[in-house]
Amino acid sequence: MGGYLNSIALQLGIPLWTLIVLAVWSLAWKIPALWISARKKQLVWFIVLILVNTAGILEILYIFIFSKMKPGNTKQKIKKPVKRKIKKKGR
């Protein structure tokens, strides 16, 4: 196992310890993100989080931003202007 990881690290041109730290970091964010998406029954997010490896960046964004959004919040609603009646003096 160590020889395999060593060869990957050498091909990437990074030290082995950096590869291990990156893998642990990514896994530490991936597990909670997958847990949240599974609890919210968000199958698309669950699949994307499993397939896309971004060293924890997508997972962090999902946990702190996308998981807090409600399903209808993707577009901002345009508010219609309120018409106000102007009271005239003397009438």
VENRAHU-V711447 format. One record per residue. N is the residue number from 1. SS is DSSP state (H for helix, E for strand, L for the rest). OMEGA is omega as a letter, one per 20 degrees, with the letter a starting at -180 (NA if undefined). Layout:
BEGIN
n=N ss=SS omega=OMEGA
n=N ss=SS omega=OMEGA
END
This chain:
BEGIN
n=1 ss=L omega=a
n=2 ss=H omega=r
n=3 ss=H omega=r
n=4 ss=H omega=r
n=5 ss=H omega=r
n=6 ss=H omega=a
n=7 ss=H omega=r
n=8 ss=H omega=r
n=9 ss=H omega=r
n=10 ss=H omega=r
n=11 ss=H omega=r
n=12 ss=H omega=r
n=13 ss=L omega=r
n=14 ss=L omega=r
n=15 ss=L omega=a
n=16 ss=H omega=a
n=17 ss=H omega=r
n=18 ss=H omega=r
n=19 ss=H omega=r
n=20 ss=H omega=r
n=21 ss=H omega=r
n=22 ss=H omega=r
n=23 ss=H omega=r
n=24 ss=H omega=r
n=25 ss=H omega=a
n=26 ss=H omega=r
n=27 ss=H omega=r
n=28 ss=H omega=r
n=29 ss=H omega=a
n=30 ss=H omega=a
n=31 ss=H omega=r
n=32 ss=H omega=r
n=33 ss=H omega=r
n=34 ss=H omega=r
n=35 ss=H omega=a
n=36 ss=H omega=a
n=37 ss=H omega=r
n=38 ss=H omega=r
n=39 ss=H omega=r
n=40 ss=L omega=r
n=41 ss=L omega=r
n=42 ss=L omega=a
n=43 ss=H omega=a
n=44 ss=H omega=r
n=45 ss=H omega=r
n=46 ss=H omega=a
n=47 ss=H omega=r
n=48 ss=H omega=a
n=49 ss=H omega=r
n=50 ss=H omega=a
n=51 ss=H omega=a
n=52 ss=L omega=r
n=53 ss=L omega=a
n=54 ss=L omega=r
n=55 ss=L omega=r
n=56 ss=L omega=a
n=57 ss=H omega=r
n=58 ss=H omega=r
n=59 ss=H omega=r
n=60 ss=H omega=r
n=61 ss=H omega=r
n=62 ss=H omega=a
n=63 ss=H omega=a
n=64 ss=H omega=a
n=65 ss=L omega=a
n=66 ss=H omega=a
n=67 ss=H omega=a
n=68 ss=H omega=r
n=69 ss=L omega=r
n=70 ss=L omega=a
n=71 ss=L omega=a
n=72 ss=L omega=a
n=73 ss=L omega=a
n=74 ss=L omega=r
n=75 ss=L omega=r
n=76 ss=L omega=r
n=77 ss=L omega=r
n=78 ss=L omega=a
n=79 ss=L omega=r
n=80 ss=L omega=r
n=81 ss=L omega=a
n=82 ss=L omega=r
n=83 ss=L omega=a
n=84 ss=L omega=r
n=85 ss=L omega=r
n=86 ss=L omega=r
n=87 ss=L omega=r
n=88 ss=L omega=a
n=89 ss=L omega=r
n=90 ss=L omega=r
n=91 ss=L omega=NA
END
